[in-house]
């Protein structure tokens, strides 16, 4: 862990390892033994994600599944060999339990990884000790680093869950070096969402207490997963089930065992039904946002979680 480059959130005011501020920041939160600087309290809009990633801390890790799902997704999103990350200062915004953290570290990045929730505790358990990793808990709209500090910024599975996509991208741009690479994704608007129970189910579950959310999404997975699995080879039945089923199901997309499929369903059913912010963008809408930002070039592709973007800062 390198505590020598932190600033007061969203500014250039330097905080160093020996400062009382950093010492006090390490004491914030439920587990001070991990020595993670925390620039926000864990009781925030992402609290349910913190509960989720600490419960399912290993579910998505390639080292756990023995399947390169995270490696493949990150490689595709990044757009070139991950070996090119070696020695670069990389910011991972919204790390969850560290599925991409372990891949970035494997490829030699000098990695600074954060989350708004206490998912950083799960990431710590999964990826520490590692001299190339610095973990911290912070707000994506007020990142505690100076301007133009990072060579590369990775932000996958995050923007749609923040209060403002535009504000979040603006702050990611602030801490990226000129000619630095920024990798983003966002949920894509799909009319089919309005022809299913997707939004009504989400609206009900997201307003429950976090511990109740886990109970409800586990129960729903227990009920609906056997139906999906029984009809797993029928595209027609899967189409019908998606109209009424509140769970996520990935048979045919991921090469996993039945037990792994079940765990992925438990995890992502909770993930999609408990986020306090859920926004979708059309391709045109994402293009509009990116054109308003200071990029020398960018490309947007329909893949991954919806829309993936690779941009180079001017």
Secondary structure, 3 states (H helix, E strand, C coil): CCCCCCECCCCCCECCCCCHHHHHHHCCCCCHHHCCEECCCCCCCCHHHHHHHHHCCCCCCHHHHCCCHHHHHHHHHHCCCHHHHCCCEEEEECCCCCCCHHHHHHCCCEEEEEECCCHHHHHHHHHCCCCCEEEEECCCCCCCCCCCCEEEEEECCCHHHCCCHHHHHHHHHHCEEEEEEEEEEEEECCHHHHHCCHHHHHHHHCCCCHHHHHHHHHHHHHHHHHHHHHCCCCHHHHHHHHHHCCCCCCECCECCCHHHHHHHHHHHHHHHHHCCCCCCECHHHHHHHHHCCCEEEEEEEEECCEEEEEEEEC
